[in-house]
Each structure stands twice: as C-alpha cells, then as structure tokens.
Amino acid sequence: MLSGLIVLLVLEFIFRTFLEIREARMFSRKNRFAMIRVIPFLNDFVPFPENIHQEEKNNPFITFHEEAHQKHRHSLSRLLLKGVFFFICILGLFYVVDQWKVSLIEIVILFHLALFVLQIPYHYYIWQQEFEADEYATKKTSATQAKKQLRLLVEEEIPYSPLFALLYREHPPATQRLKKVLEKRS
C-alpha cells in the first residue's frame, strides 16, 4: 500500500511541477516572478494576492460584490462545504485504518491526496459564488461600472491560467470574471 501511495504522491508532484512550469512559461512576460511558481507546492503555502488599492474600498461595484457574499451567506456555505469534505476525509481514513491497518505515514499521504483531489470541486464551487456576486454587483451598479472594475482587476492581477487557478486559487481569474459579465450583458 505504501508503494502505491508513494507513486500517487510522485505523480501529483510531477503534475504540479509541469503545471507550474507551464504557468511560468505562459506568463513570464507579464509577471517577472512567474518562475518562482515552478517550486513545487510553493503555491500551497505562499498565495499570490491581487493588488488592491485603497481607493477601491469606496468603489460601489466592490461594495455590492461583498454585499452579495453576505446576502447569500457564501462564507457559511463555504465553511459547511469544508466541513463536509473534512468529514468525508476523516470517515475515509477511519475506514482505511480499520480495514487495511495502515501506518501513520500512509495516513498522512492519504489525507494529503484526499485534500488535493477535494480542493478542485471546492474551488469550482467558490468560483460559482464569485460569478454570482459579480452578477449581483453588476445589477446593482451598471454593466459599464462592472466592466471598468473587472478590467482594472485584469490589469492588476498576477496572471494565471484557469487550470492553475482551479488548483490554487479561491477566486477565478479576472479574465474569466470579465468574460462572464460581458456574456451576461451581450
């Protein structure tokens, strides 16, 4: 069992390394620090935050976007989903420990792999909430204001591909958010 888990861990490492090299090649012209992303698993521990300027705090689009998160209780649903995923992981680990008599190292590797797999649907779920909040903010302000704000975010955001974002980020790339707003208003 341990050798199979190590193979899966190595495959995950190779996948992440190739993804991060691809990302660095795609965006090295736009982001001079893109090569830092090549260090495997660095993105798990050192998130790359978007640049948010002070004057944006008074922006109505951002205000309504955050209001949508509160109105729809997105933080609560995120916590519940995290709890469900964690509970599934724990139940799975108890089953595996009981049935297969695995060691502590195997438990840690299994838990890591489960979190790796479950973060993808979790991020996808959160992305839908972000799109919903953008739509709400667009309705409350205007399509022009939404486009302007999201274009500004596209310019300021550290560029990354949707696949990379799905693995590492809780927010979809600003280019996708802008595309969704443009689709809704066309």
Contacts in CASP RR format, 6 or more apart in sequence:
PFRMAT RR
TARGET T0000
AUTHOR 0000-0000-0000
METHOD contacts of the structure
MODEL  1
MLSGLIVLLVLEFIFRTFLEIREARMFSRKNRFAMIRVIPFLNDFVPFPE
NIHQEEKNNPFITFHEEAHQKHRHSLSRLLLKGVFFFICILGLFYVVDQW
KVSLIEIVILFHLALFVLQIPYHYYIWQQEFEADEYATKKTSATQAKKQL
RLLVEEEIPYSPLFALLYREHPPATQRLKKVLEKRS
1 100 0 8 1.000
1 102 0 8 1.000
1 106 0 8 1.000
2 103 0 8 1.000
2 105 0 8 1.000
2 106 0 8 1.000
2 109 0 8 1.000
5 106 0 8 1.000
5 109 0 8 1.000
5 110 0 8 1.000
5 113 0 8 1.000
6 109 0 8 1.000
8 109 0 8 1.000
8 113 0 8 1.000
9 109 0 8 1.000
9 112 0 8 1.000
9 113 0 8 1.000
12 113 0 8 1.000
12 116 0 8 1.000
13 40 0 8 1.000
16 40 0 8 1.000
16 41 0 8 1.000
16 167 0 8 1.000
17 38 0 8 1.000
17 40 0 8 1.000
19 163 0 8 1.000
19 164 0 8 1.000
19 167 0 8 1.000
20 37 0 8 1.000
20 38 0 8 1.000
20 39 0 8 1.000
20 40 0 8 1.000
20 42 0 8 1.000
20 43 0 8 1.000
20 164 0 8 1.000
21 38 0 8 1.000
22 161 0 8 1.000
23 34 0 8 1.000
23 37 0 8 1.000
23 160 0 8 1.000
23 161 0 8 1.000
23 164 0 8 1.000
24 34 0 8 1.000
24 35 0 8 1.000
24 37 0 8 1.000
24 38 0 8 1.000
26 159 0 8 1.000
26 161 0 8 1.000
27 34 0 8 1.000
27 158 0 8 1.000
27 159 0 8 1.000
27 160 0 8 1.000
27 161 0 8 1.000
28 34 0 8 1.000
28 35 0 8 1.000
30 159 0 8 1.000
31 158 0 8 1.000
31 159 0 8 1.000
33 158 0 8 1.000
36 42 0 8 1.000
37 43 0 8 1.000
43 167 0 8 1.000
43 168 0 8 1.000
44 168 0 8 1.000
47 168 0 8 1.000
47 169 0 8 1.000
48 158 0 8 1.000
48 160 0 8 1.000
50 153 0 8 1.000
50 156 0 8 1.000
50 157 0 8 1.000
50 158 0 8 1.000
50 171 0 8 1.000
50 174 0 8 1.000
51 156 0 8 1.000
51 157 0 8 1.000
52 156 0 8 1.000
53 156 0 8 1.000
56 62 0 8 1.000
59 149 0 8 1.000
60 137 0 8 1.000
60 140 0 8 1.000
60 141 0 8 1.000
60 145 0 8 1.000
61 137 0 8 1.000
61 138 0 8 1.000
61 141 0 8 1.000
61 145 0 8 1.000
61 146 0 8 1.000
61 148 0 8 1.000
61 149 0 8 1.000
62 137 0 8 1.000
62 149 0 8 1.000
63 137 0 8 1.000
64 136 0 8 1.000
64 137 0 8 1.000
64 140 0 8 1.000
64 141 0 8 1.000
65 133 0 8 1.000
65 134 0 8 1.000
65 136 0 8 1.000
65 137 0 8 1.000
66 133 0 8 1.000
67 136 0 8 1.000
67 137 0 8 1.000
67 140 0 8 1.000
68 74 0 8 1.000
68 132 0 8 1.000
68 133 0 8 1.000
68 136 0 8 1.000
68 137 0 8 1.000
69 75 0 8 1.000
69 129 0 8 1.000
69 133 0 8 1.000
71 136 0 8 1.000
72 129 0 8 1.000
72 132 0 8 1.000
72 133 0 8 1.000
72 136 0 8 1.000
74 126 0 8 1.000
74 129 0 8 1.000
74 133 0 8 1.000
77 129 0 8 1.000
78 125 0 8 1.000
78 126 0 8 1.000
78 129 0 8 1.000
81 122 0 8 1.000
81 125 0 8 1.000
82 122 0 8 1.000
85 118 0 8 1.000
85 122 0 8 1.000
88 114 0 8 1.000
88 118 0 8 1.000
89 111 0 8 1.000
89 114 0 8 1.000
89 115 0 8 1.000
89 118 0 8 1.000
92 114 0 8 1.000
93 107 0 8 1.000
93 110 0 8 1.000
93 111 0 8 1.000
93 114 0 8 1.000
96 102 0 8 1.000
96 107 0 8 1.000
96 110 0 8 1.000
97 107 0 8 1.000
102 110 0 8 1.000
119 167 0 8 1.000
120 166 0 8 1.000
120 167 0 8 1.000
123 165 0 8 1.000
123 166 0 8 1.000
123 167 0 8 1.000
123 169 0 8 1.000
123 170 0 8 1.000
124 166 0 8 1.000
126 170 0 8 1.000
126 171 0 8 1.000
127 166 0 8 1.000
127 171 0 8 1.000
127 172 0 8 1.000
127 176 0 8 1.000
130 171 0 8 1.000
130 172 0 8 1.000
130 177 0 8 1.000
131 172 0 8 1.000
131 177 0 8 1.000
131 180 0 8 1.000
134 146 0 8 1.000
134 150 0 8 1.000
134 177 0 8 1.000
134 180 0 8 1.000
134 181 0 8 1.000
135 180 0 8 1.000
135 181 0 8 1.000
135 184 0 8 1.000
137 146 0 8 1.000
138 145 0 8 1.000
138 146 0 8 1.000
138 181 0 8 1.000
138 184 0 8 1.000
138 185 0 8 1.000
143 181 0 8 1.000
143 185 0 8 1.000
146 181 0 8 1.000
146 185 0 8 1.000
147 178 0 8 1.000
147 181 0 8 1.000
147 182 0 8 1.000
147 185 0 8 1.000
150 174 0 8 1.000
150 177 0 8 1.000
150 178 0 8 1.000
150 181 0 8 1.000
151 178 0 8 1.000
153 174 0 8 1.000
153 177 0 8 1.000
153 178 0 8 1.000
154 174 0 8 1.000
154 175 0 8 1.000
154 178 0 8 1.000
157 173 0 8 1.000
157 174 0 8 1.000
159 173 0 8 1.000
160 168 0 8 1.000
160 169 0 8 1.000
160 173 0 8 1.000
161 173 0 8 1.000
162 172 0 8 1.000
162 173 0 8 1.000
162 176 0 8 1.000
165 171 0 8 1.000
165 172 0 8 1.000
165 173 0 8 1.000
171 177 0 8 1.000
END
